Amino acid sequence: PMAAYELVSEIKKRFEVRLHLHCHATTGMAEMALLKAIEAGVDGVDTAISSMSATYGHPATEALVATLAGTEHDTGLDILKLENIAAYFREVRKKYHAFEGQLKGCDSRILVAQVPGGMLTNLEGQLKQQNAADKLDQVLAEIPRVRE
């Protein structure tokens, strides 16, 4: 989160550009990174409706809307309308359950392995194709050593 604040602050200070931040919620730090980036002046952030958020995806829209309500960064979005959207996608998500990855909640191993969210789902899929899905822990532990 502090890196997001520093990066956005410096870019906005040095360049006259619109800046948009895209974070995956895999490690549980994305919400904090978005908030710090907003404090630093980012122009836009990616979120996902709550029923499609977290794990490999983006932070929940509703959580950020509620966090920013009543502040200078208030989005003006209606939480009740967002809940209607979330309810719809809860049903949609059930249809695609078979395509979801292994991750349930946050995975702090990614802080060490530094595997991007999109790459993690691909890695899981490749391991599954090779009948090696049970090796994910070993692969994640090996990645930092390979980088050396």
C-alpha positions, 0 to 999 in steps of 0.5 A: 500500500505504501508503494502505491502511495509513493508511486502515484504521488511521484508520477502525479508530481512529475507528469500531467497524466491521468493515472488508473490503478489495477490491483488483484486482491490475492494477497489481501493488500489491494484494498489498502493499496487502492485507498492509499493511491486515492489519497495520493491522487490517483484518477481511477481504480478497478474494483469488482462487484462483491459477488465477483471480487476478492481472491484472484479478482479485484477488491469489492466495489461496495467496500470501497464505496462505503469507505469513501462515503462522506469524504472528499472522494465520495463516489456517489454510488448507491450501495442498495443498487450495487447490492442488486447487481451483486445479487445478480452476479451471485447467481451467475457465478454459481454457473461457472464454479468449475472454472474457479481456482483453488484460492479461497480468501487471501494467500500471503505466499504470493507476497514472497513468490510475487506471482501476479493474479492472472498468472496464478490462475494460469499456473494452477490450470497448468498444474491441474492439466499435468495432474500436479495440482497438489504441487502448487505449494512447492512451486510457489516456494520454488519461484523466489529461488529461481529468481535468484 
